[in-house]
Amino acid sequence: MKKPKVSIIVPVHNAGKYLVECLNTLIYQTLQDIEIIIVLDCPTDGSDTIAVEYAAIDYRIKIIRNRQNMHIGNSRNIGMDNATGEYIGFSDHDDYCALDMYEKLYTKAKEKDADIVRCNYFKGDKPFIFNADMGQNNIQLLSQMFNGSVWNNIYRKDFLTANNIRFADTKITTPEDLLFSVKAYVCTNNIFTITDCLYYWRVSKNHTSTSRNKNVRISYYAGDKLLSMLENMILFLINKGVYDRFSREIWYFFVIKMYSSVFNGFCKSSQTGFFCWKEIVNKNYFRKEILKSFKKPYIFRFYKLKPTNIAFVCLTAIVSIFYGKLHKNAK
């Protein structure tokens, strides 16, 4: 059988009424030489029935059933393991895309022999526009990798395999797509942008999408899971030898996310909040980001922080200094 040009991976849990529109915009893509891998992650709302009905009328659809709820990170990994396409794309089960999206992405990828091609997208009814085509200069535009979106991109499968780029287990680490994006961007100098807005990220709080439902937001961005993501990211950048090189660019991001982890921890319980705070103080690379806030040129960037963030940084720095002295005396 001929290798598909693009494999599109769609993890499906409880997509509700939006799954039909999602699948319609995939099966009617102008690029017909694709495969659509639906990973059924134990849905309970009938989404599996819809997926099976679509598979019955379109041979390009493959269905994989998780025996237990694996969450979106591992579900995407399972899809990647079963993908046979030259390039890999991702779609959330409740979003949709322009009918020529994958044709445009794939055409650009072949034209540039690219590892990654991305397009602009709509967040609700507002367009999200990337600043520039990164081309061979992704080092100069590192901040864009913190966008974290994966569903508006296609990735050369061999590139992902060669660099062992996979999603984190969402039961342990979130957001998993941000970590995936950072790894992908750091590992390539060959990424290009299509200026068209071709993907529609449905921002809705009236359905069961985990990342967008207010009722489960604290669970999704749980403090310990967010710290796990930061720890994995820092260790990855250190292992790649680029952590210090990107230090100025990533400081603000890490400070904000560390604050978010503690805040979300306290939203769950005081015990969880203090646990997250303790983890920041206990880990050298977290303390390093906090303490360097008071050195040039970082201190001049305090104006970018909200008062609550500044209070968090100052208090954590005081505790970190005290902790360091205790640790030194203990030795």
C-alpha positions in Angstrom: 0.0 0.0 0.0 1.3 3.5 -0.9 2.6 5.5 2.0 0.2 8.4 2.9 1.6 11.9 2.6 0.2 12.9 6.0 -1.0 10.9 9.0 -3.5 13.0 11.1 -3.9 11.8 14.7 -7.1 12.6 16.5 -7.4 11.5 20.2 -11.1 11.2 21.0 -12.6 11.2 24.5 -15.9 12.9 24.9 -16.0 15.3 22.0 -19.8 15.8 22.1 -21.5 17.4 19.1 -18.2 18.7 17.7 -16.7 15.5 16.5 -18.7 15.4 13.3 -17.5 18.7 12.2 -13.9 17.8 13.1 -14.0 14.6 11.0 -15.9 16.2 8.1 -13.1 18.7 7.7 -10.5 15.9 7.6 -12.2 13.4 5.2 -12.9 16.2 2.7 -9.4 17.6 2.7 -8.2 18.6 -0.8 -5.1 16.5 0.0 -6.7 13.1 -0.3 -3.6 11.0 0.2 -3.8 11.0 4.0 -4.6 8.6 6.8 -6.7 9.6 9.8 -5.9 7.8 13.0 -8.6 8.1 15.6 -7.5 7.0 19.1 -10.6 6.3 21.2 -9.7 7.1 24.7 -12.6 5.4 26.5 -15.3 7.9 25.5 -18.6 7.6 27.3 -20.8 10.0 25.3 -21.2 8.0 22.1 -18.1 9.6 20.3 -16.9 6.0 19.6 -20.1 5.2 17.7 -19.6 8.3 15.5 -15.9 7.3 14.8 -16.9 3.8 13.8 -19.6 5.1 11.5 -17.0 7.3 9.7 -14.5 4.5 9.5 -17.1 2.4 7.8 -17.4 4.9 4.9 -13.8 6.0 4.6 -11.0 3.4 4.3 -8.4 6.0 5.3 -9.7 6.1 8.9 -8.0 3.8 11.3 -9.5 3.3 14.8 -7.4 2.4 17.8 -9.1 1.7 21.2 -7.3 2.4 24.4 -8.1 -0.3 27.0 -8.0 2.4 29.7 -8.1 6.1 29.8 -4.6 7.2 28.7 -5.3 10.9 28.4 -4.3 13.0 25.4 -0.5 12.8 25.7 -0.2 9.0 25.6 -3.1 8.8 23.1 -1.1 11.0 20.7 2.0 8.8 21.2 -0.1 5.7 20.4 -1.2 7.4 17.2 2.3 8.2 16.3 3.4 4.6 16.8 0.8 3.5 14.3 1.3 6.3 11.8 2.7 5.4 8.4 2.6 8.8 6.7 5.6 10.8 5.6 4.5 13.7 7.8 2.4 13.7 11.0 -0.3 16.1 12.0 -2.6 16.4 15.0 -6.2 17.5 15.5 -8.1 18.0 18.7 -11.5 16.2 18.6 -13.5 19.4 19.0 -11.7 21.7 16.6 -11.8 21.9 12.8 -9.6 23.1 9.9 -9.8 24.6 6.4 -10.3 22.0 3.7 -7.0 22.9 2.0 -4.9 23.0 5.2 -3.0 19.8 4.8 -2.4 20.3 1.1 -0.9 23.7 1.8 1.2 22.4 4.7 2.5 19.4 2.7 3.2 21.4 -0.4 5.3 23.8 1.6 7.1 21.0 3.4 8.1 19.3 0.1 9.1 22.7 -1.4 11.4 23.5 1.6 12.3 19.9 2.6 11.1 21.0 6.0 11.1 19.2 9.3 8.1 21.3 10.5 5.6 23.5 8.7 3.0 25.5 10.6 0.2 27.8 9.7 -1.6 30.6 11.5 -4.9 29.8 13.2 -8.0 31.2 14.7 -8.4 31.1 18.5 -12.2 31.4 18.7 -12.9 34.2 16.2 -9.5 35.9 16.7 -6.6 35.2 14.4 -3.3 34.2 16.0 -0.4 35.3 13.8 3.2 34.1 14.1 5.6 37.0 13.8 7.8 35.6 11.0 8.9 32.6 9.0 11.6 31.0 11.1 13.3 29.3 8.2 16.8 28.5 9.3 16.8 31.1 12.1 14.7 29.5 14.9 17.4 30.4 17.4 16.6 34.1 16.9 12.9 33.6 17.5 13.0 31.1 20.3 10.1 32.7 22.2 7.7 31.4 19.5 8.3 27.8 20.6 6.5 28.6 23.9 3.2 28.9 21.9 2.9 25.2 22.3 0.2 24.5 19.6 0.8 21.3 17.7 -2.5 21.0 15.7 -1.6 23.7 13.2 1.7 22.0 12.3 2.9 19.0 10.4 6.1 17.2 11.4 8.3 15.0 9.3 7.9 11.6 10.9 11.5 10.6 10.5 12.6 13.8 12.3 10.4 13.0 15.3 11.6 9.4 15.4 15.3 10.4 15.1 15.1 12.9 17.9 12.8 10.7 20.1 10.3 13.6 20.3 7.1 12.4 22.0 4.4 13.7 24.3 4.6 13.6 28.0 2.1 11.5 30.0 -0.7 14.0 30.7 -1.5 12.2 33.9 1.9 13.3 35.2 2.9 16.4 33.1 0.9 19.2 31.6 0.8 20.9 29.3 2.2 18.1 27.2 2.0 19.9 23.9 4.2 22.8 25.1 6.9 20.4 26.1 6.6 18.6 22.7 6.9 21.9 20.9 10.0 23.0 22.7 11.7 19.8 22.0 10.8 20.0 18.3 11.9 23.6 17.9 15.2 23.1 19.6 16.0 20.0 17.5 15.5 21.6 14.1 16.7 24.7 12.1 14.3 23.7 9.4 10.8 25.1 10.2 8.6 27.2 7.9 5.3 29.1 8.2 2.3 29.5 6.0 0.7 32.9 6.7 -2.9 31.7 6.1 -5.1 31.0 9.2 -6.1 27.4 8.5 -6.9 25.8 11.8 -9.9 26.7 14.1 -9.2 26.3 17.7 -12.7 26.2 19.3 -12.5 28.0 22.6 -15.7 26.9 24.3 -16.5 26.3 28.0 -19.8 24.5 27.3 -18.5 21.0 26.7 -16.1 18.5 28.2 -12.8 19.6 26.7 -10.4 19.3 29.6 -8.2 22.2 28.8 -11.0 24.7 28.3 -13.6 23.7 30.9 -13.6 26.0 34.0 -14.8 23.2 36.2 -11.6 21.1 35.5 -9.1 23.8 34.8 -7.4 23.5 38.1 -7.1 19.7 37.6 -5.7 20.2 34.1 -3.2 22.8 35.2 -2.4 21.1 38.5 0.6 22.6 40.2 2.6 19.4 40.4 1.9 18.6 36.8 3.0 22.1 35.7 6.2 21.8 37.7 6.9 18.4 36.2 6.6 20.0 32.7 9.1 22.8 33.7 11.5 20.3 35.2 11.4 18.2 32.1 11.9 21.3 29.9 14.8 22.5 31.9 16.5 19.1 31.9 16.0 18.8 28.2 17.5 22.3 27.5 20.5 21.5 29.8 21.1 18.1 28.1 21.0 19.8 24.7 23.5 22.4 25.9 21.3 25.4 25.2 19.9 26.2 28.6 22.3 29.0 29.4 22.2 30.2 25.8 18.5 30.9 26.0 18.6 32.0 29.7 17.3 35.6 29.1 14.5 34.5 26.8 13.2 31.8 29.1 13.4 33.5 32.4 10.1 35.3 32.2 8.3 32.2 31.0 9.7 30.1 33.9 8.8 32.7 36.5 5.2 32.9 35.3 4.8 29.2 35.2 6.3 28.6 38.6 3.9 31.2 40.1 1.0 29.4 38.2 2.0 26.1 39.7 1.9 27.4 43.2 -1.3 29.4 42.7 -3.1 26.4 41.1 -1.7 24.2 43.9 -3.3 26.4 46.5 -6.6 26.5 44.5 -6.7 22.7 45.0 -5.6 22.7 48.7 -3.1 24.4 51.0 -1.2 21.1 51.2 -0.8 21.0 47.5 0.2 24.6 47.3 2.9 24.3 49.9 4.1 21.1 48.2 4.6 22.9 44.9 6.4 25.8 46.7 8.6 23.3 48.5 9.5 21.7 45.2 10.7 25.0 43.7 12.9 25.7 46.7 14.3 22.2 46.9 15.3 22.0 43.2 18.5 23.8 42.2 17.3 24.7 38.7 14.1 26.3 40.0 16.0 28.3 42.6 18.4 29.4 40.0 15.6 31.0 37.9 14.2 32.7 41.0 17.4 34.1 42.3 18.8 35.4 39.1 15.7 37.6 38.9 17.7 40.1 41.0 20.7 40.2 38.7 21.2 42.3 35.6 19.5 42.3 33.1 16.6 40.4 34.7 15.7 42.9 37.4 15.0 45.5 34.8 12.3 43.2 33.4 10.3 43.2 36.6 8.0 45.7 35.0 6.7 42.9 32.8 5.5 41.0 35.9 2.2 41.5 37.8 2.4 42.5 41.4 1.4 39.0 42.5 4.2 37.6 40.5 6.7 40.0 42.0 5.6 39.2 45.5 5.9 35.5 44.7 9.5 36.0 43.3 10.6 38.0 46.3 9.2 35.7 48.9 10.5 32.6 47.2 13.9 34.2 46.8 14.0 34.9 50.6 13.0 31.3 51.4 15.6 30.0 48.9 18.4 32.0 50.4 17.4 30.8 53.9 17.2 27.2 52.6 20.6 27.5 51.0 22.2 28.7 54.3 20.5 25.9 56.2 21.7 23.4 53.6 25.2 24.7 53.7 25.3 24.6 57.5 24.0 21.1 57.5 27.0 20.0 55.4 
